[in-house]
Amino acid sequence: MRITDLRAPEIVYYTGLNEKQAKRIFEPEEGVFICESIRVIERAIAAGYQPMSFFVEEGIEDKISALVPHEDVPVYAAPYDVMKDIIGYSLTGGVLCAMRRRPLPEIRQFISSHERIVVLDDVENPTNVGAIFRSAAALGADGIILAKGSADPLYRRAARVSMGCVFQIPWTYAKKDFMPYLKEAGFETFALALSDEAVSIKNCAHHNEKTAVILGNEDHGISEEILSGCDKTVTIPMKKGVDSLNVAAASAIAFWTLFN
């Protein structure tokens, strides 16, 4: 179907709702998220997410034919002069896809099913969340817990920065105190934080089979409630007077050291 006006009701998921509204549109059931670029959409579909529709630039419909699971999934096409007005369109590669979210696993069950867990405590920036997911998938993590305040991994920017890795590594939200469940399941917990009690991460290469790495807010770090329940507080040695790294950069070093 050809679209000539961004106000067309058929494309409301792409132009008429912000990401928070789309997430809640079917409450109490799971809502919708927008996936962009062919590579990221491929990884989402491979992970079992179901497309609801596609919105593409005219002339590239043939390029996505293999992505469309069946004829009941509509493909909307618009000329570039129409699509260029969509926020962030220049980053999409001309392809957008509306997908249904899936129910997330219960936190206790999630913890018992994994051995290399990353915990994000109030990591607010979607770019950082996406970068952390990419590093986690590449460097040995097998699950991610998002505690209070952390950005949604399915937001467009997070999924794009992760290069689709948000679809390759299992994750869930923690809506209550989850630290006792990590202890119960036998995890050794490492908090990456600036603290007088922190030890160099270089000295923590040998650890339990079950390991959890906890990362905190970009500004104020890990909450005291979570920090106080960790087995060890670790830090990355710095030079030239630098006291810390961006949380996404620090995460890659921590995963390489503690998960391998």
Accessible surface in RSA format (square Angstrom, percent):
REM  Atomic radii and reference values for relative SASA: ProtOr
REM  Chains: A
REM  Algorithm: Lee & Richards
REM  Probe-radius: 1.40
REM  Slices: 20
REM RES _ NUM      All-atoms   Total-Side   Main-Chain    Non-polar    All polar
REM                ABS   REL    ABS   REL    ABS   REL    ABS   REL    ABS   REL
RES MET A   1   127.74  66.2  79.99  52.9  47.75 113.7  79.22  67.4  48.52  64.3
RES ARG A   2   138.03  58.0 115.84  59.1  22.19  52.8  56.07  76.6  81.97  49.7
RES ILE A   3     2.95   1.7   1.62   1.2   1.34   3.2   2.95   2.1   0.00   0.0
RES THR A   4    90.00  64.0  68.51  69.5  21.48  51.2  38.36  51.5  51.64  78.1
RES ASP A   5    55.44  38.8  50.98  50.7   4.46  10.6  26.66  62.7  28.78  28.7
RES LEU A   6    38.95  21.7  33.89  24.2   5.07  12.7  34.00  23.9   4.95  13.3
RES ARG A   7   205.88  86.4 178.12  90.8  27.76  66.1  86.14 117.7 119.73  72.6
RES ALA A   8    20.27  18.6  12.63  19.5   7.64  17.4  18.27  25.7   2.00   5.3
RES PRO A   9   107.48  78.3  92.92  84.7  14.55  52.9  99.41  82.1   8.07  50.1
RES GLU A  10    64.44  37.0  47.22  35.7  17.22  41.0  26.13  50.5  38.31  31.3
RES ILE A  11     0.02   0.0   0.00   0.0   0.02   0.0   0.02   0.0   0.00   0.0
RES VAL A  12    59.97  39.5  58.10  52.6   1.87   4.5  59.97  52.1   0.00   0.0
RES TYR A  13    42.02  19.6  39.56  22.5   2.46   6.4  19.88  14.9  22.14  27.3
RES TYR A  14    14.60   6.8   0.30   0.2  14.30  37.2   1.48   1.1  13.12  16.2
RES THR A  15    51.52  36.6  12.82  13.0  38.70  92.2  16.67  22.4  34.85  52.7
RES GLY A  16    47.48  58.5   0.00   N/A  47.48  58.5  23.78  65.3  23.70  53.1
RES LEU A  17    47.84  26.6  28.90  20.7  18.94  47.6  31.51  22.1  16.33  43.9
RES ASN A  18    86.84  59.9  74.62  72.1  12.22  29.4  43.31 104.2  43.53  42.1
RES GLU A  19    62.24  35.7  55.56  42.0   6.68  15.9  32.96  63.8  29.28  23.9
RES LYS A  20   123.32  60.2 122.86  75.4   0.46   1.1  65.27  58.8  58.05  61.8
RES GLN A  21    93.37  52.2  84.15  61.5   9.22  22.0  31.33  66.7  62.04  47.1
RES ALA A  22     3.34   3.1   3.34   5.2   0.00   0.0   3.34   4.7   0.00   0.0
RES LYS A  23    61.87  30.2  56.43  34.6   5.45  13.0  32.10  28.9  29.77  31.7
RES ARG A  24   127.89  53.7 119.86  61.1   8.03  19.1  33.89  46.3  94.00  57.0
RES ILE A  25    69.85  39.7  39.15  29.2  30.70  74.0  46.97  33.8  22.88  62.1
RES PHE A  26    65.27  32.7  54.84  34.0  10.44  27.2  60.33  36.6   4.95  14.2
RES GLU A  27   112.74  64.7  85.73  64.9  27.00  64.3  28.69  55.5  84.05  68.6
RES PRO A  28   141.09 102.8 108.13  98.6  32.96 119.8 114.17  94.3  26.92 167.3
RES GLU A  29   116.03  66.6 105.58  79.9  10.44  24.9  41.60  80.5  74.42  60.8
RES GLU A  30    63.90  36.7  59.35  44.9   4.55  10.8  10.83  21.0  53.07  43.3
RES GLY A  31     0.14   0.2   0.00   N/A   0.14   0.2   0.00   0.0   0.14   0.3
RES VAL A  32     0.58   0.4   0.00   0.0   0.58   1.4   0.00   0.0   0.58   1.6
RES PHE A  33     6.68   3.3   2.65   1.6   4.03  10.5   6.68   4.0   0.00   0.0
RES ILE A  34    11.66   6.6   9.58   7.1   2.07   5.0   9.58   6.9   2.07   5.6
RES CYS A  35     0.97   0.7   0.03   0.0   0.94   2.2   0.94   2.4   0.03   0.0
RES GLU A  36     2.24   1.3   1.94   1.5   0.30   0.7   1.94   3.8   0.30   0.2
RES SER A  37    25.78  21.8  25.47  34.0   0.31   0.7  21.70  46.2   4.08   5.7
RES ILE A  38    55.65  31.7  52.00  38.7   3.65   8.8  52.00  37.4   3.65   9.9
RES ARG A  39   132.17  55.5 128.99  65.8   3.18   7.6  25.74  35.2 106.42  64.5
RES VAL A  40     3.30   2.2   3.30   3.0   0.00   0.0   3.30   2.9   0.00   0.0
RES ILE A  41     0.00   0.0   0.00   0.0   0.00   0.0   0.00   0.0   0.00   0.0
RES GLU A  42    84.44  48.5  78.71  59.5   5.73  13.6  21.93  42.4  62.51  51.0
RES ARG A  43    74.13  31.1  70.64  36.0   3.49   8.3  15.22  20.8  58.91  35.7
RES ALA A  44     0.00   0.0   0.00   0.0   0.00   0.0   0.00   0.0   0.00   0.0
RES ILE A  45    50.53  28.8  41.68  31.1   8.85  21.3  41.68  30.0   8.85  24.0
RES ALA A  46    91.05  83.7  48.25  74.5  42.80  97.4  59.91  84.4  31.13  82.5
RES ALA A  47    32.63  30.0   8.15  12.6  24.48  55.7  20.61  29.0  12.01  31.8
RES GLY A  48    32.85  40.5   0.00   N/A  32.85  40.5  25.12  68.9   7.73  17.3
RES TYR A  49    11.27   5.3  10.07   5.7   1.20   3.1   1.17   0.9  10.09  12.4
RES GLN A  50   113.23  63.3 111.93  81.8   1.29   3.1  48.14 102.5  65.09  49.4
RES PRO A  51    12.48   9.1   2.35   2.1  10.12  36.8   2.35   1.9  10.12  62.9
RES MET A  52    49.28  25.5  33.40  22.1  15.88  37.8  39.41  33.5   9.87  13.1
RES SER A  53     6.84   5.8   6.84   9.1   0.00   0.0   5.60  11.9   1.24   1.7
RES PHE A  54     0.00   0.0   0.00   0.0   0.00   0.0   0.00   0.0   0.00   0.0
RES PHE A  55     0.00   0.0   0.00   0.0   0.00   0.0   0.00   0.0   0.00   0.0
RES VAL A  56     0.00   0.0   0.00   0.0   0.00   0.0   0.00   0.0   0.00   0.0
RES GLU A  57    45.89  26.3  45.89  34.7   0.00   0.0   2.44   4.7  43.45  35.5
RES GLU A  58    57.13  32.8  43.07  32.6  14.06  33.5  20.55  39.8  36.58  29.9
RES GLY A  59    69.68  85.9   0.00   N/A  69.68  85.9  37.12 101.9  32.56  72.9
RES ILE A  60    29.84  17.0  29.40  21.9   0.44   1.1  29.84  21.5   0.00   0.0
RES GLU A  61    64.35  36.9  60.39  45.7   3.96   9.4  33.40  64.6  30.95  25.3
RES ASP A  62   127.41  89.2 115.00 114.5  12.40  29.3  35.74  84.1  91.66  91.4
RES LYS A  63   142.87  69.7 117.13  71.9  25.74  61.3  75.99  68.4  66.88  71.2
RES ILE A  64     1.24   0.7   1.24   0.9   0.00   0.0   1.24   0.9   0.00   0.0
RES SER A  65    74.27  62.8  57.45  76.7  16.82  38.7  40.02  85.2  34.25  48.0
RES ALA A  66   102.65  94.4  61.92  95.6  40.74  92.7  74.26 104.6  28.40  75.2
RES LEU A  67    17.37   9.7  13.10   9.4   4.26  10.7  14.83  10.4   2.54   6.8
RES VAL A  68    34.34  22.6  19.53  17.7  14.82  35.7  19.53  17.0  14.82  40.2
RES PRO A  69    66.03  48.1  25.79  23.5  40.25 146.3  37.42  30.9  28.61 177.8
RES HIS A  70   101.01  55.2  89.25  62.0  11.77  30.1  78.29  80.7  22.73  26.4
RES GLU A  71   176.62 101.4 144.58 109.4  32.04  76.3  64.99 125.7 111.64  91.1
RES ASP A  72   124.97  87.5  97.85  97.4  27.12  64.1  27.80  65.4  97.17  96.9
RES VAL A  73    10.64   7.0   6.08   5.5   4.56  11.0   6.78   5.9   3.86  10.5
RES PRO A  74    51.35  37.4  41.60  37.9   9.75  35.4  51.34  42.4   0.01   0.0
RES VAL A  75    39.63  26.1  29.39  26.6  10.24  24.7  29.39  25.5  10.24  27.8
RES TYR A  76    23.65  11.0  23.65  13.5   0.00   0.0   3.85   2.9  19.80  24.4
RES ALA A  77     7.68   7.1   7.68  11.8   0.00   0.0   7.68  10.8   0.00   0.0
RES ALA A  78     0.00   0.0   0.00   0.0   0.00   0.0   0.00   0.0   0.00   0.0
RES PRO A  79    32.42  23.6  30.50  27.8   1.92   7.0  32.42  26.8   0.00   0.0
RES TYR A  80   116.48  54.4 111.43  63.4   5.04  13.1  72.64  54.6  43.84  54.0
RES ASP A  81   100.47  70.4  92.40  92.0   8.06  19.1  26.89  63.3  73.57  73.4
RES VAL A  82    24.15  15.9  20.77  18.8   3.38   8.1  24.15  21.0   0.00   0.0
RES MET A  83     0.00   0.0   0.00   0.0   0.00   0.0   0.00   0.0   0.00   0.0
RES LYS A  84    98.74  48.2  76.75  47.1  21.99  52.4  42.08  37.9  56.65  60.3
RES ASP A  85    92.88  65.1  66.20  65.9  26.68  63.1  22.38  52.7  70.51  70.3
RES ILE A  86    12.34   7.0   4.88   3.6   7.46  18.0   9.27   6.7   3.07   8.3
RES ILE A  87   158.86  90.4 148.78 110.8  10.07  24.3 155.48 112.0   3.38   9.2
RES GLY A  88    30.49  37.6   0.00   N/A  30.49  37.6  20.83  57.2   9.65  21.6
RES TYR A  89    14.13   6.6  10.89   6.2   3.24   8.4  10.58   8.0   3.55   4.4
RES SER A  90   106.43  89.9  68.74  91.7  37.69  86.8  54.28 115.6  52.15  73.1
RES LEU A  91    98.73  55.0  82.41  59.0  16.31  41.0  87.04  61.1  11.69  31.5
RES THR A  92     0.00   0.0   0.00   0.0   0.00   0.0   0.00   0.0   0.00   0.0
RES GLY A  93    63.96  78.9   0.00   N/A  63.96  78.9  42.99 118.0  20.96  47.0
RES GLY A  94     5.63   6.9   0.00   N/A   5.63   6.9   2.51   6.9   3.12   7.0
RES VAL A  95     0.38   0.2   0.38   0.3   0.00   0.0   0.38   0.3   0.00   0.0
RES LEU A  96     0.70   0.4   0.70   0.5   0.00   0.0   0.70   0.5   0.00   0.0
RES CYS A  97     0.00   0.0   0.00   0.0   0.00   0.0   0.00   0.0   0.00   0.0
RES ALA A  98     0.00   0.0   0.00   0.0   0.00   0.0   0.00   0.0   0.00   0.0
RES MET A  99     0.00   0.0   0.00   0.0   0.00   0.0   0.00   0.0   0.00   0.0
RES ARG A 100    73.49  30.9  72.88  37.2   0.61   1.4  26.93  36.8  46.56  28.2
RES ARG A 101    19.35   8.1  11.44   5.8   7.91  18.8   4.13   5.6  15.22   9.2
RES ARG A 102    98.58  41.4  93.63  47.7   4.96  11.8  36.99  50.6  61.59  37.3
RES PRO A 103   110.49  80.5  93.48  85.2  17.01  61.8  93.61  77.3  16.88 104.9
RES LEU A 104    67.13  37.4  40.67  29.1  26.46  66.5  41.39  29.1  25.74  69.3
RES PRO A 105    53.68  39.1  39.05  35.6  14.63  53.2  49.44  40.8   4.24  26.4
RES GLU A 106    89.35  51.3  75.50  57.1  13.85  33.0  69.62 134.7  19.73  16.1
RES ILE A 107     9.49   5.4   6.86   5.1   2.63   6.3   6.86   4.9   2.63   7.1
RES ARG A 108   109.68  46.0 108.79  55.5   0.89   2.1  32.34  44.2  77.33  46.9
RES GLN A 109   111.30  62.2 105.32  77.0   5.98  14.2  31.98  68.1  79.33  60.2
RES PHE A 110     3.60   1.8   1.81   1.1   1.79   4.7   3.60   2.2   0.00   0.0
RES ILE A 111     1.54   0.9   1.54   1.1   0.00   0.0   1.54   1.1   0.00   0.0
RES SER A 112    74.43  62.9  49.80  66.5  24.63  56.7  37.39  79.6  37.04  51.9
RES SER A 113    75.52  63.8  40.69  54.3  34.82  80.2  32.35  68.9  43.17  60.5
RES HIS A 114    23.98  13.1  21.01  14.6   2.97   7.6  15.26  15.7   8.72  10.2
RES GLU A 115    72.65  41.7  72.65  55.0   0.00   0.0  18.95  36.7  53.70  43.8
RES ARG A 116    52.31  22.0  52.31  26.7   0.00   0.0  13.32  18.2  38.99  23.6
RES ILE A 117     0.00   0.0   0.00   0.0   0.00   0.0   0.00   0.0   0.00   0.0
RES VAL A 118     0.00   0.0   0.00   0.0   0.00   0.0   0.00   0.0   0.00   0.0
RES VAL A 119     0.00   0.0   0.00   0.0   0.00   0.0   0.00   0.0   0.00   0.0
RES LEU A 120     0.00   0.0   0.00   0.0   0.00   0.0   0.00   0.0   0.00   0.0
RES ASP A 121     1.16   0.8   1.16   1.2   0.00   0.0   0.00   0.0   1.16   1.2
RES ASP A 122    24.20  17.0  24.20  24.1   0.00   0.0   6.17  14.5  18.03  18.0
RES VAL A 123     0.00   0.0   0.00   0.0   0.00   0.0   0.00   0.0   0.00   0.0
RES GLU A 124   104.28  59.9  92.03  69.6  12.25  29.2  23.93  46.3  80.35  65.6
RES ASN A 125    59.72  41.2  55.32  53.5   4.40  10.6  11.07  26.7  48.64  47.0
RES PRO A 126    23.27  17.0  23.27  21.2   0.00   0.0  23.27  19.2   0.00   0.0
RES THR A 127    49.80  35.4  49.80  50.5   0.00   0.0  43.89  58.9   5.92   8.9
RES ASN A 128    12.29   8.5  12.22  11.8   0.07   0.2   0.07   0.2  12.22  11.8
RES VAL A 129     0.00   0.0   0.00   0.0   0.00   0.0   0.00   0.0   0.00   0.0
RES GLY A 130     0.00   0.0   0.00   N/A   0.00   0.0   0.00   0.0   0.00   0.0
RES ALA A 131    28.51  26.2  25.23  38.9   3.28   7.5  27.26  38.4   1.25   3.3
RES ILE A 132     0.00   0.0   0.00   0.0   0.00   0.0   0.00   0.0   0.00   0.0
RES PHE A 133     0.00   0.0   0.00   0.0   0.00   0.0   0.00   0.0   0.00   0.0
RES ARG A 134   121.20  50.9 120.75  61.6   0.45   1.1  24.65  33.7  96.55  58.5
RES SER A 135    22.19  18.7  18.26  24.4   3.93   9.1   3.93   8.4  18.25  25.6
RES ALA A 136     0.00   0.0   0.00   0.0   0.00   0.0   0.00   0.0   0.00   0.0
RES ALA A 137    39.12  36.0  11.83  18.3  27.29  62.1  14.44  20.3  24.68  65.4
RES ALA A 138    80.42  73.9  40.61  62.7  39.80  90.5  52.22  73.5  28.20  74.7
RES LEU A 139    39.36  21.9  37.03  26.5   2.32   5.8  39.36  27.6   0.00   0.0
RES GLY A 140    36.24  44.7   0.00   N/A  36.24  44.7  25.00  68.6  11.24  25.2
RES ALA A 141    11.24  10.3   0.00   0.0  11.24  25.6   0.00   0.0  11.24  29.8
RES ASP A 142    51.34  36.0  47.46  47.2   3.88   9.2  32.37  76.2  18.97  18.9
RES GLY A 143     0.00   0.0   0.00   N/A   0.00   0.0   0.00   0.0   0.00   0.0
RES ILE A 144     0.00   0.0   0.00   0.0   0.00   0.0   0.00   0.0   0.00   0.0
RES ILE A 145     0.00   0.0   0.00   0.0   0.00   0.0   0.00   0.0   0.00   0.0
RES LEU A 146     0.65   0.4   0.00   0.0   0.65   1.6   0.00   0.0   0.65   1.7
RES ALA A 147     6.23   5.7   3.61   5.6   2.62   6.0   4.27   6.0   1.96   5.2
RES LYS A 148   129.49  63.2 117.08  71.8  12.41  29.6  90.67  81.6  38.82  41.4
RES GLY A 149    52.86  65.2   0.00   N/A  52.86  65.2  30.68  84.2  22.18  49.7
RES SER A 150    15.22  12.9   0.02   0.0  15.21  35.0   0.02   0.0  15.21  21.3
RES ALA A 151    11.65  10.7   2.65   4.1   9.00  20.5  11.65  16.4   0.00   0.0
RES ASP A 152     5.28   3.7   3.13   3.1   2.15   5.1   3.21   7.5   2.08   2.1
RES PRO A 153     0.00   0.0   0.00   0.0   0.00   0.0   0.00   0.0   0.00   0.0
RES LEU A 154     3.97   2.2   3.44   2.5   0.52   1.3   3.44   2.4   0.52   1.4
RES TYR A 155    34.48  16.1  34.30  19.5   0.18   0.5  27.46  20.6   7.02   8.7
RES ARG A 156    38.12  16.0  37.45  19.1   0.67   1.6  14.18  19.4  23.93  14.5
RES ARG A 157   105.97  44.5 104.44  53.2   1.53   3.6  33.56  45.9  72.41  43.9
RES ALA A 158     0.00   0.0   0.00   0.0   0.00   0.0   0.00   0.0   0.00   0.0
RES ALA A 159     2.58   2.4   2.58   4.0   0.00   0.0   2.58   3.6   0.00   0.0
RES ARG A 160    54.32  22.8  52.43  26.7   1.89   4.5  24.96  34.1  29.36  17.8
RES VAL A 161    44.77  29.5  33.90  30.7  10.87  26.2  40.77  35.4   4.01  10.9
RES SER A 162     0.00   0.0   0.00   0.0   0.00   0.0   0.00   0.0   0.00   0.0
RES MET A 163    54.91  28.4  54.91  36.3   0.00   0.0  30.05  25.6  24.86  32.9
RES GLY A 164     0.00   0.0   0.00   N/A   0.00   0.0   0.00   0.0   0.00   0.0
RES CYS A 165    11.60   8.8  11.60  12.9   0.00   0.0   0.00   0.0  11.60  12.5
RES VAL A 166     1.47   1.0   0.00   0.0   1.47   3.5   0.00   0.0   1.47   4.0
RES PHE A 167    14.48   7.2   0.04   0.0  14.45  37.6   2.58   1.6  11.91  34.1
RES GLN A 168   103.96  58.1  68.32  49.9  35.64  84.9  26.99  57.5  76.97  58.4
RES ILE A 169     7.07   4.0   3.29   2.4   3.78   9.1   4.65   3.3   2.42   6.6
RES PRO A 170    69.28  50.5  57.25  52.2  12.03  43.7  68.67  56.7   0.60   3.8
RES TRP A 171    13.10   5.3   8.32   4.0   4.78  11.2   5.20   2.8   7.89  12.8
RES THR A 172     2.00   1.4   2.00   2.0   0.00   0.0   0.00   0.0   2.00   3.0
RES TYR A 173    49.46  23.1  41.00  23.3   8.46  22.0  39.72  29.8   9.75  12.0
RES ALA A 174    10.05   9.2   0.25   0.4   9.80  22.3   0.25   0.4   9.80  26.0
RES LYS A 175   193.79  94.5 152.69  93.7  41.09  97.8 104.33  93.9  89.46  95.3
RES LYS A 176   122.58  59.8 104.45  64.1  18.12  43.1  75.73  68.2  46.84  49.9
RES ASP A 177    75.82  53.1  56.44  56.2  19.37  45.8  30.74  72.3  45.08  45.0
RES PHE A 178     6.25   3.1   6.25   3.9   0.00   0.0   6.25   3.8   0.00   0.0
RES MET A 179    11.65   6.0  11.65   7.7   0.00   0.0  11.65   9.9   0.00   0.0
RES PRO A 180    69.35  50.5  61.70  56.2   7.65  27.8  65.84  54.4   3.51  21.8
RES TYR A 181    37.26  17.4  36.11  20.5   1.16   3.0  15.59  11.7  21.68  26.7
RES LEU A 182     0.00   0.0   0.00   0.0   0.00   0.0   0.00   0.0   0.00   0.0
RES LYS A 183    87.72  42.8  70.39  43.2  17.33  41.3  61.94  55.8  25.78  27.5
RES GLU A 184   112.30  64.5  74.54  56.4  37.76  89.9  46.56  90.0  65.74  53.7
RES ALA A 185    23.66  21.8   7.23  11.2  16.44  37.4  18.29  25.8   5.38  14.2
RES GLY A 186    43.35  53.5   0.00   N/A  43.35  53.5  33.55  92.1   9.79  21.9
RES PHE A 187     7.56   3.8   0.00   0.0   7.56  19.7   0.00   0.0   7.56  21.6
RES GLU A 188    21.27  12.2  20.63  15.6   0.64   1.5   7.38  14.3  13.89  11.3
RES THR A 189     0.00   0.0   0.00   0.0   0.00   0.0   0.00   0.0   0.00   0.0
RES PHE A 190     0.34   0.2   0.23   0.1   0.11   0.3   0.23   0.1   0.11   0.3
RES ALA A 191     0.00   0.0   0.00   0.0   0.00   0.0   0.00   0.0   0.00   0.0
RES LEU A 192    25.90  14.4  13.78   9.9  12.12  30.5  14.01   9.8  11.89  32.0
RES ALA A 193    19.78  18.2   7.90  12.2  11.87  27.0  18.74  26.4   1.03   2.7
RES LEU A 194   113.78  63.4  84.31  60.3  29.47  74.1  85.88  60.3  27.90  75.1
RES SER A 195    42.23  35.7  13.93  18.6  28.30  65.2  17.26  36.7  24.97  35.0
RES ASP A 196   148.01 103.7 108.70 108.2  39.31  92.9  30.55  71.9 117.47 117.1
RES GLU A 197   136.60  78.4 115.64  87.5  20.96  49.9  67.78 131.1  68.81  56.2
RES ALA A 198    22.23  20.4   1.24   1.9  20.99  47.7   1.24   1.7  20.99  55.6
RES VAL A 199    68.25  44.9  63.38  57.4   4.87  11.7  68.25  59.3   0.00   0.0
RES SER A 200    26.09  22.0  19.96  26.6   6.13  14.1  20.11  42.8   5.98   8.4
RES ILE A 201     3.93   2.2   3.93   2.9   0.00   0.0   3.93   2.8   0.00   0.0
RES LYS A 202   151.02  73.7 126.92  77.9  24.09  57.4  76.85  69.2  74.16  79.0
RES ASN A 203   118.20  81.5  84.31  81.5  33.89  81.6  27.54  66.3  90.66  87.6
RES CYS A 204     2.88   2.2   2.10   2.3   0.78   1.8   0.78   2.0   2.10   2.3
RES ALA A 205    47.60  43.8  37.19  57.4  10.41  23.7  37.19  52.4  10.41  27.6
RES HIS A 206   172.45  94.2 151.28 105.1  21.17  54.2 107.58 110.9  64.87  75.5
RES HIS A 207    47.67  26.1   8.86   6.2  38.81  99.3  18.19  18.7  29.48  34.3
RES ASN A 208    76.16  52.5  69.44  67.1   6.72  16.2  14.39  34.6  61.77  59.7
RES GLU A 209   117.59  67.5 103.74  78.5  13.86  33.0  44.48  86.0  73.11  59.7
RES LYS A 210    59.14  28.9  58.16  35.7   0.98   2.3  31.04  27.9  28.10  29.9
RES THR A 211     0.00   0.0   0.00   0.0   0.00   0.0   0.00   0.0   0.00   0.0
RES ALA A 212     0.00   0.0   0.00   0.0   0.00   0.0   0.00   0.0   0.00   0.0
RES VAL A 213     0.93   0.6   0.93   0.8   0.00   0.0   0.93   0.8   0.00   0.0
RES ILE A 214     0.00   0.0   0.00   0.0   0.00   0.0   0.00   0.0   0.00   0.0
RES LEU A 215     1.53   0.8   1.17   0.8   0.35   0.9   1.53   1.1   0.00   0.0
RES GLY A 216     6.99   8.6   0.00   N/A   6.99   8.6   1.12   3.1   5.87  13.2
RES ASN A 217     8.75   6.0   1.74   1.7   7.01  16.9   0.00   0.0   8.75   8.5
RES GLU A 218    71.33  41.0  35.21  26.6  36.12  86.0  38.94  75.3  32.39  26.4
RES ASP A 219   131.26  91.9  99.86  99.4  31.41  74.3  31.07  73.1 100.20  99.9
RES HIS A 220   123.46  67.5  92.22  64.1  31.24  79.9  79.24  81.7  44.22  51.5
RES GLY A 221    26.09  32.2   0.00   N/A  26.09  32.2  24.41  67.0   1.69   3.8
RES ILE A 222    14.33   8.2   0.55   0.4  13.78  33.2   0.55   0.4  13.78  37.4
RES SER A 223    26.32  22.2  17.83  23.8   8.49  19.6  25.73  54.8   0.59   0.8
RES GLU A 224   124.06  71.2 115.79  87.6   8.27  19.7  67.79 131.1  56.27  45.9
RES GLU A 225   112.74  64.7  94.41  71.4  18.32  43.6  50.15  97.0  62.59  51.1
RES ILE A 226    11.25   6.4  11.23   8.4   0.01   0.0  11.25   8.1   0.00   0.0
RES LEU A 227    40.89  22.8  35.09  25.1   5.80  14.6  35.09  24.6   5.80  15.6
RES SER A 228    83.60  70.6  44.76  59.7  38.84  89.5  38.05  81.0  45.55  63.8
RES GLY A 229    25.25  31.1   0.00   N/A  25.25  31.1  24.03  65.9   1.22   2.7
RES CYS A 230    20.31  15.4   0.33   0.4  19.97  46.9   0.33   0.8  19.97  21.5
RES ASP A 231    69.02  48.3  36.85  36.7  32.17  76.1  17.25  40.6  51.77  51.6
RES LYS A 232    80.91  39.5  75.18  46.1   5.73  13.7  50.53  45.5  30.38  32.4
RES THR A 233    23.36  16.6  17.60  17.8   5.76  13.7   1.57   2.1  21.79  32.9
RES VAL A 234     0.83   0.5   0.83   0.7   0.00   0.0   0.83   0.7   0.00   0.0
RES THR A 235    36.92  26.3  35.07  35.6   1.85   4.4  27.88  37.4   9.04  13.7
RES ILE A 236    19.67  11.2  15.51  11.6   4.16  10.0  15.51  11.2   4.16  11.3
RES PRO A 237    67.76  49.4  43.65  39.8  24.11  87.6  51.75  42.7  16.02  99.5
RES MET A 238    59.14  30.6  24.40  16.2  34.74  82.7  19.09  16.2  40.06  53.1
RES LYS A 239   176.79  86.2 160.98  98.8  15.81  37.6 109.77  98.8  67.02  71.4
RES LYS A 240   202.68  98.9 155.38  95.3  47.30 112.6 120.11 108.1  82.57  88.0
RES GLY A 241    83.12 102.5   0.00   N/A  83.12 102.5  43.78 120.1  39.34  88.1
RES VAL A 242    76.89  50.6  66.02  59.8  10.88  26.2  71.07  61.8   5.82  15.8
RES ASP A 243    96.88  67.9  86.51  86.1  10.37  24.5  37.59  88.5  59.29  59.1
RES SER A 244    55.43  46.8  42.62  56.9  12.81  29.5  17.67  37.6  37.75  52.9
RES LEU A 245    71.03  39.6  50.34  36.0  20.68  52.0  54.96  38.6  16.06  43.2
RES ASN A 246    82.13  56.6  61.75  59.7  20.38  49.1  38.64  93.0  43.49  42.0
RES VAL A 247    19.70  13.0  12.57  11.4   7.13  17.2  15.93  13.8   3.77  10.2
RES ALA A 248    11.81  10.9   9.70  15.0   2.11   4.8   9.70  13.7   2.11   5.6
RES ALA A 249    49.73  45.7  37.26  57.5  12.48  28.4  46.92  66.1   2.82   7.5
RES ALA A 250     9.42   8.7   9.42  14.5   0.00   0.0   9.42  13.3   0.00   0.0
RES SER A 251     0.00   0.0   0.00   0.0   0.00   0.0   0.00   0.0   0.00   0.0
RES ALA A 252    29.41  27.0  28.23  43.6   1.18   2.7  28.47  40.1   0.93   2.5
RES ILE A 253    68.68  39.1  64.76  48.2   3.92   9.4  68.68  49.5   0.00   0.0
RES ALA A 254     0.00   0.0   0.00   0.0   0.00   0.0   0.00   0.0   0.00   0.0
RES PHE A 255     0.00   0.0   0.00   0.0   0.00   0.0   0.00   0.0   0.00   0.0
RES TRP A 256   162.54  65.2 159.04  77.0   3.51   8.2 129.54  69.1  33.00  53.5
RES THR A 257    27.74  19.7  20.04  20.3   7.71  18.4  15.01  20.2  12.73  19.2
RES LEU A 258     0.14   0.1   0.14   0.1   0.00   0.0   0.14   0.1   0.00   0.0
RES PHE A 259    13.49   6.7   0.00   0.0  13.49  35.1   0.80   0.5  12.69  36.3
RES ASN A 260   103.61  71.5  45.34  43.8  58.27 140.3  54.23 130.5  49.39  47.7
END  Absolute sums over single chains surface
CHAIN  1 A    12699.8       9747.8       2952.0       6825.2       5874.6
END  Absolute sums over all chains
TOTAL         12699.8       9747.8       2952.0       6825.2       5874.6
